[in-house]
Amino acid sequence: MNRLSRVHGLDTLRALAIMLVFANHYMGFVSHEPTFGWFSEIGWAGVDLFFALSGYLIGHQVFSALRGPGLSLPHFYARRLLRTLPAYLAVLALYAWWPYWAGNLPHAPWWKYLTFTLNINLKPGTLFSHAWSLCVEEQFYLLLPPVVLAITAITRVRRAGGLALVLGWAALLSAIAAGMWLRDSWWQPAMDLGERGSRSYYTLIYYSTLARFDELLAGVALAMLRNFHPKAWQRLTSHGNWMLAAGAVLTALAFWLFLEHHFSWGMSVFGYPLLGVAFAALLLAALSEGSLLHSTRIPGMGAIALWSYSIYLTHKQVCILLAEHWEPVDLDSIAVMIAASIFAGWLLYFAVEAPFMSLRERFIPNNCRRRTIDVPPALKDGDSCFQRRTSATENV
């Protein structure tokens, strides 16, 4: 995306997400202690913040295309693959063919990495296990557009345009309720081991696609509000600082509850939807022009956000390898590992991500069925389709 078109608030949230993940992985795989305090212990929630961001951005792309010239599934999937696959395959190749990089951890069948099904029945301690979240996102990318198009087709056949939104919201709320029901069904008292959960908790609940859509769906809900309920969207975004305050309070509450009762039944069932609501409020603040989160540009956050995907792919193994030669709890060593992780992410971004994204913008500029006019970069938000005439009240 053009740097001029970037939203500072979204960059801040994306950078915060990768910092949370880094802190948690550093504790779990390098220092084996909460090096960054509670930030390390709650750092796993950075993945959920990434989910909320992805849900909004992808949902907005799909819905804005439908409101314009129509969504092209081949274009959508080609753009997603060119965005996520090259860097992922480059890192996967390191794990497969460079023994020093892979270490001694057991790997899953390679077809599970290649088909983005690693998270299904994933055992903790598996090689490249943090790719589980990429699997959840790729499965979300695969499912969302056909579901939306199916709802649209049903309502068009019946010539009941208003029914589309009703069905859309019903499907979204039903999916959230289904995730809660599944977590309730799968949770067992033996999974709650106090400060740490059992292996079965991670395999059955934490890594499971069906149980981890909450934050993605919260992001989709925001995209639906923006595209199909413009008056409600304007009212909410006109109170950006209140959204920021609400998001901060809800996030603090969710973090505190998870730190105290992470693996309990209550947090397993209700905690993830609570995170979804909290992060949705922060996203609203980031998208509200009058809010501090939207307007404040924090130096370095834009770059970290830009490289966050590549940093996510590489940081854990970079730190594990460096920990063999550096004391992981020494301040100088921590600084070296942070710098090395950023450098590895930067290198992967410029060597692999950026060239393929340039190809994507050249040959598949958007997700639409027909070519649309160019618009000023400042008006763009993600990969949306733009036309001279669009109706914000059109149904899905």
C-alpha positions in Angstrom: 0.0 0.0 0.0 1.2 3.5 -0.7 2.7 5.1 2.4 0.5 8.2 1.9 -2.6 6.0 2.2 -1.7 4.3 5.5 -3.9 4.9 8.5 -1.7 5.7 11.5 -4.1 4.1 13.9 -4.2 0.8 12.1 -0.4 0.8 11.8 -0.2 1.4 15.6 -2.5 -1.6 16.3 -0.6 -3.8 13.8 2.7 -2.9 15.3 1.3 -3.5 18.8 0.1 -6.9 17.7 3.5 -8.1 16.6 5.1 -6.7 19.7 2.7 -8.7 21.9 3.4 -11.9 19.9 7.2 -11.3 20.1 7.0 -10.8 23.9 5.0 -14.0 24.4 7.2 -16.1 22.1 10.3 -14.8 23.8 9.0 -16.0 27.1 7.8 -19.3 25.8 10.7 -20.4 23.6 13.7 -18.3 24.6 14.0 -17.0 28.1 11.3 -19.3 29.7 10.3 -16.5 32.0 8.1 -13.4 31.6 10.9 -11.2 30.4 8.6 -8.3 29.6 6.3 -8.9 32.6 2.5 -9.1 32.0 3.1 -8.0 28.4 4.8 -11.4 27.8 2.1 -13.4 29.6 -0.8 -11.8 27.6 1.3 -11.5 24.4 -0.6 -14.4 22.8 -3.5 -12.0 22.3 -1.5 -10.2 19.7 -2.6 -13.0 17.3 -6.2 -12.1 18.2 -5.6 -8.5 17.4 -4.2 -9.5 14.0 -7.4 -11.5 13.5 -9.6 -8.5 14.2 -7.5 -6.4 11.8 -7.7 -9.0 9.1 -11.5 -9.5 9.6 -12.1 -5.8 9.1 -9.7 -5.3 6.2 -10.8 -8.4 4.2 -14.4 -7.9 5.0 -14.2 -4.3 3.8 -12.6 -5.4 0.5 -15.3 -8.0 -0.1 -18.2 -5.7 0.8 -16.9 -2.7 -1.1 -16.5 -4.8 -4.2 -20.1 -6.1 -3.9 -21.3 -2.5 -3.6 -19.4 -1.6 -6.8 -18.8 -3.6 -9.9 -19.0 -7.0 -8.1 -16.6 -9.3 -6.4 -14.3 -11.5 -8.5 -13.4 -14.7 -6.7 -10.4 -15.4 -8.9 -9.1 -11.8 -8.4 -9.7 -12.1 -4.6 -7.9 -15.4 -4.2 -5.0 -14.4 -6.5 -4.5 -11.2 -4.5 -4.6 -13.1 -1.2 -2.1 -15.8 -2.4 0.3 -13.2 -3.8 0.1 -11.4 -0.5 0.6 -14.3 1.9 2.1 -17.2 0.1 5.6 -16.1 -1.2 7.0 -15.1 2.2 5.4 -18.1 3.9 6.9 -20.5 1.4 10.3 -18.9 1.6 10.3 -19.4 5.4 8.8 -22.9 5.1 11.7 -23.8 2.7 14.2 -22.8 5.4 12.5 -25.1 7.9 12.4 -27.9 5.3 15.9 -27.7 3.8 18.2 -25.9 6.3 18.7 -28.2 9.3 20.4 -25.5 11.4 17.3 -23.3 11.0 14.8 -26.1 11.8 16.6 -27.4 14.9 15.5 -30.7 16.4 11.7 -30.2 16.7 9.4 -32.7 15.1 7.5 -31.5 12.1 4.0 -32.2 11.0 3.4 -33.8 7.6 4.6 -31.3 5.0 1.3 -31.4 3.2 -0.4 -29.8 6.3 2.0 -26.8 6.0 1.3 -26.5 2.3 -2.5 -26.8 2.6 -2.8 -24.5 5.6 -4.3 -27.2 7.7 -1.5 -27.4 10.3 -3.7 -26.1 13.0 -6.0 -29.1 12.8 -5.1 -31.5 15.6 -1.8 -29.5 16.1 0.4 -30.7 19.0 2.3 -28.0 20.9 6.0 -28.1 20.2 5.6 -28.9 16.5 8.0 -27.3 14.1 6.8 -23.9 12.9 3.8 -24.2 15.1 3.1 -20.5 15.1 1.9 -20.9 11.5 -1.4 -22.2 13.1 -2.7 -18.6 13.0 -1.9 -18.2 9.3 -3.9 -21.4 8.7 -6.9 -19.9 10.5 -6.7 -16.7 8.5 -6.3 -18.6 5.2 -9.3 -20.7 6.0 -11.2 -17.5 6.8 -10.1 -16.0 3.4 -11.3 -19.2 1.7 -14.8 -19.2 3.4 -15.9 -15.6 3.7 -16.3 -14.6 0.0 -18.4 -17.7 -1.0 -20.6 -17.3 2.0 -21.2 -13.6 1.2 -21.9 -14.4 -2.5 -24.2 -17.2 -1.5 -26.3 -14.9 0.7 -26.3 -12.3 -2.1 -27.4 -14.8 -4.7 -30.3 -16.2 -2.5 -31.7 -12.7 -1.9 -31.4 -11.7 -5.5 -33.3 -14.7 -6.7 -36.1 -13.9 -4.2 -35.8 -10.2 -5.0 -35.6 -9.4 -1.4 -32.6 -7.1 -1.1 -33.3 -6.1 2.5 -33.2 -9.8 3.5 -29.5 -9.9 2.6 -28.4 -7.8 5.6 -30.7 -9.8 7.9 -29.2 -13.1 6.7 -25.7 -11.6 6.9 -26.0 -10.5 10.5 -27.8 -13.7 11.4 -25.0 -15.8 9.9 -22.3 -13.7 11.7 -24.0 -13.9 15.1 -24.7 -17.6 14.6 -21.0 -18.3 13.8 -20.0 -16.5 17.0 -22.5 -18.5 19.0 -21.4 -21.7 17.4 -17.8 -21.0 18.4 -18.9 -20.5 22.0 -21.0 -23.7 21.9 -18.0 -25.7 20.6 -15.6 -24.4 23.2 -18.2 -25.2 25.9 -18.5 -28.7 24.4 -14.8 -29.3 24.1 -13.7 -27.8 27.4 -12.9 -30.2 30.3 -11.8 -29.4 33.9 -8.5 -31.2 33.3 -7.6 -28.5 30.7 -7.4 -25.8 33.5 -4.0 -26.2 35.0 -3.8 -22.7 36.6 -1.1 -20.6 34.9 -0.7 -23.1 32.1 -3.2 -25.1 30.0 -3.0 -28.7 29.1 -1.8 -29.9 25.7 -5.4 -30.9 24.9 -6.6 -27.3 25.5 -4.2 -26.0 22.8 -5.0 -28.8 20.4 -8.8 -28.8 20.8 -9.6 -25.1 21.6 -6.7 -22.7 21.1 -5.6 -23.9 17.6 -9.0 -24.9 16.4 -10.4 -22.9 13.4 -14.0 -23.3 14.5 -13.3 -22.1 18.0 -11.1 -19.1 17.0 -13.1 -17.1 14.5 -14.4 -14.6 17.2 -12.0 -11.7 16.5 -12.1 -12.2 12.7 -15.9 -12.0 12.9 -15.7 -8.9 15.0 -13.7 -7.3 12.3 -16.2 -8.4 9.7 -19.0 -6.8 11.7 -17.2 -3.5 11.5 -16.8 -3.9 7.8 -20.6 -4.6 7.5 -21.4 -1.5 9.6 -19.1 0.7 7.4 -20.5 -0.6 4.1 -24.2 -1.1 4.8 -25.0 1.0 7.8 -23.3 4.3 7.0 -25.3 6.4 9.5 -24.5 4.1 12.4 -20.8 4.1 11.2 -20.7 7.9 11.1 -22.2 8.1 14.6 -19.7 5.7 16.0 -16.7 7.2 14.3 -17.7 10.7 15.3 -16.9 9.7 18.9 -13.5 8.2 18.2 -11.9 9.1 21.5 -14.9 7.5 23.4 -14.4 4.4 21.3 -10.7 4.5 22.2 -11.5 4.8 25.9 -14.1 2.0 25.7 -11.6 -0.2 23.8 -8.9 0.4 26.3 -11.1 -0.4 29.2 -12.5 -3.5 27.6 -9.0 -4.7 26.5 -7.7 -4.1 30.0 -10.6 -6.1 31.5 -10.1 -8.9 29.0 -6.4 -9.0 29.7 -6.8 -9.1 33.4 -9.4 -11.9 33.3 -7.2 -13.9 31.0 -4.2 -13.4 33.1 -6.2 -14.6 36.1 -8.3 -17.4 34.6 -7.0 -18.1 31.1 -7.8 -21.7 30.9 -11.1 -21.7 32.9 -14.4 -22.6 31.4 -15.7 -19.0 31.6 -12.8 -17.5 29.7 -12.6 -20.3 27.2 -16.3 -19.8 26.3 -16.7 -16.0 26.7 -13.2 -14.6 26.8 -12.6 -14.6 23.1 -15.8 -12.8 22.1 -14.9 -10.2 24.8 -11.5 -9.8 23.1 -13.3 -9.4 19.8 -15.5 -6.6 21.1 -12.6 -4.9 22.8 -10.4 -5.0 19.7 -13.4 -3.9 17.5 -13.7 -0.8 19.7 -10.0 -0.1 19.2 -10.4 -0.5 15.5 -13.2 1.9 15.4 -11.0 4.4 17.2 -8.2 3.8 14.7 -10.6 4.5 11.9 -12.2 7.6 13.5 -10.6 10.7 12.1 -11.0 12.7 15.3 -9.4 10.2 17.6 -6.0 10.3 19.1 -5.3 6.8 17.9 -6.1 7.8 14.3 -4.2 11.0 14.2 -1.1 10.2 16.2 1.9 9.0 14.2 4.3 7.1 16.5 7.8 7.0 15.0 8.7 3.5 13.8 5.3 2.0 14.1 4.6 2.4 10.4 7.7 0.4 9.5 7.0 -2.3 12.1 3.5 -2.6 10.8 4.7 -2.8 7.2 7.1 -5.6 8.0 4.9 -7.3 10.7 3.9 -10.3 8.6 7.6 -11.1 7.8 8.6 -10.5 11.4 5.9 -12.9 12.5 7.2 -15.6 10.2 10.8 -15.3 11.3 11.2 -13.8 14.7 10.7 -16.9 16.9 13.4 -19.0 15.2 15.8 -16.1 14.9 15.6 -15.6 18.7 15.8 -19.4 19.4 19.0 -19.6 17.4 20.6 -16.5 18.9 19.8 -17.7 22.4 22.4 -20.5 21.8 25.1 -17.8 21.8 23.6 -15.0 23.9 22.2 -14.9 27.4 18.5 -14.4 26.7 17.7 -12.4 29.9 20.6 -10.0 29.6 19.4 -6.5 28.4 22.0 -6.3 25.7 21.1 -9.7 24.4 17.4 -8.8 24.4 18.2 -5.7 22.4 20.2 -7.7 19.9 17.4 -10.2 19.5 14.8 -7.5 18.9 17.1 -5.8 16.4 17.8 -9.2 14.6 14.1 -10.0 14.5 13.3 -6.6 12.9 16.2 -7.0 10.5 15.1 -10.5 9.4 11.5 -9.2 8.9 12.8 -6.3 6.9 15.0 -8.5 4.7 12.1 -11.0 4.0 9.8 -8.1 3.2 12.0 -6.4 0.7 13.4 -9.6 -0.8 10.1 -11.5 -1.2 7.0 -9.7 0.0 7.4 -6.4 -1.7 8.3 -7.7 -5.2 5.2 -10.0 -5.2 3.0 -7.2 -4.0 4.3 -5.1 -6.8 3.3 -7.8 -9.3 -0.1 -8.1 -7.6 -0.8 -4.3 -8.0 0.4 -4.4 -11.6 -1.6 -7.4 -12.8 -4.5 -7.7 -10.3 -5.1 -4.2 -9.0 -8.3 -5.0 -7.1 -10.9 -7.6 -6.2 -13.5 -6.4 -8.7 -14.9 -8.0 -11.8 -14.4 -4.9 -13.8 -11.6 -2.3 -13.9 -12.3 0.8 -11.8 -11.0 4.3 -12.0 -8.0 5.4 -9.9 -8.6 7.4 -6.8 -6.3 9.6 -4.7 -4.3 7.4 -2.3 -5.6 9.2 0.7 -9.1 7.9 0.0 -8.0 4.3 -0.1 -8.3 1.9 2.9 -7.0 -1.5 2.1 -7.7 -2.9 -1.4 -11.2 -1.6 -1.8 -12.9 -1.1 -5.1 -13.8 2.5 -6.0 -16.2 4.0 -8.5 -17.5 7.4 -9.3 -21.0 6.3 -8.3 -21.6 4.0 -5.4 -24.5 3.5 -3.1 -23.7 3.0 0.5 -27.1 1.6 1.2 -27.0 -1.3 -1.3 -27.5 -4.6 0.4 -24.9 -7.5 0.5 
